[in-house]
Amino acid sequence: MTVFRCAAAWIDNAVSGPVDIVTDHGVITAIGPPDTTGDDQPESLPGLVFPGFADAHSHVFHRALRGRTHGADAQAGSFWTWRETMYALAGRLDPDSLHALALATYTELLCAGYTAVGEFHYLHHRPDGGRYDDPNAMGLAVTDAGAEAGIDVTLLDVAYLSSGFGKPTVGVQQRFSDGSIDAWADRVAALPSALRTGVAVHSVRAVPESALGSVAAAADGRVLHVHLSEQAAENEACLAATGRTPAALLHGAGVLGPRTSAVHATHLTAGDLGLLAGTGTTAVICPTTEADLADGLPSIAAMVDAGIRLACGGDQQVIVDPFAQARGIEYGERSATGRRGTMLPAALVGAATVNSHRSIGSPGGSIEIGAPADLVAVRTDSARTAGADPDQLVMVAAAADVAVVVRAGEVVATNGIHRRFGDPGEMLGASIARAWR
Ligand SMILES: [Zn+2]
């Protein structure tokens, strides 16, 4: 049993405290006023203690692209030219180099306050499309890395069968494809049952309409993720090929629902919003990646008005910072509309914690009895946070303000230093250099 003494903690989506949080076997067993009469030596957590954050949408290998895609050459053109650089990276990785990169990146995420991540995994096969001896070698490289870093990974195994409507996969996309939806389902079924897994449709571009229902069936009660309308060009191609929007196509195949998350949801019609709201589908907003890739801005006010649950994703890991992701939702809306306060700070924290955990099937995201003992203590006396109203800390804090990360009742990172692997910068540098070799 461990007692964490908090001057302040985020409980029931508000600041309260001082409070003792008692944990046993990785679970919160009691919450109450500080008990100064007992013999137990409490572990003091500084600042404001949040529940662990979740990154609901990660492409972990994209971390090797950070700071390398902004040149004045073709990389700078659009999402589609950026994708060429991403494909060049995707073509180089093998299970060992992917494992090293994922281990470093998940270590960075954990030190930043993320205790769970949904890995949208589509880098399945050899560069020529052939199978590894274990057809799930790449996925297991990712989940092994998560276990070593101490972050809770939901492996969202992605179906990817075509490069566009009626077009076969080409080039590096062969790595992503199982060739048929049945082969994809067989491989997914062979994943170890001890892992927490979900399934995913890469996008309506990459999974034919006739195969969408098979992915929904394979979910079998697990979470299902799908990239939805990230680019206007996807909507145009979908309308031209099927006469329907991507959201309508997915809905017709039974893909939308309360365990489904639509990632990005940037270019939605009023009808699309109604489909997401009516089915209880979550929208995962990835503000820093969407800005980086010039995706455009989703209508947050329309989603909030429709009652759509919002979660947060880091996506290409261009910035690993749960606070920047959360407030990025509100800042994008302010820039687009000239209005402030569509998402108040408590709603942003809810999106980054409980909603993001729920999106990936994780039980975390709240400080309550019975919840995982995952705690993130954030400094309130740093150059960024000093003087801020604690209720509004999400609007000013940065990953660098994360003082202590507790996972399953144990301190796993302190002031950006991982208990086992130290400063993530060194392992990131080495693994990124290796990835590009
Ligand atoms: Zn993505």
Residues whose N, C-alpha, C, O or C-beta is under 5 A from the ligand:
A	BS01	ZN	D315
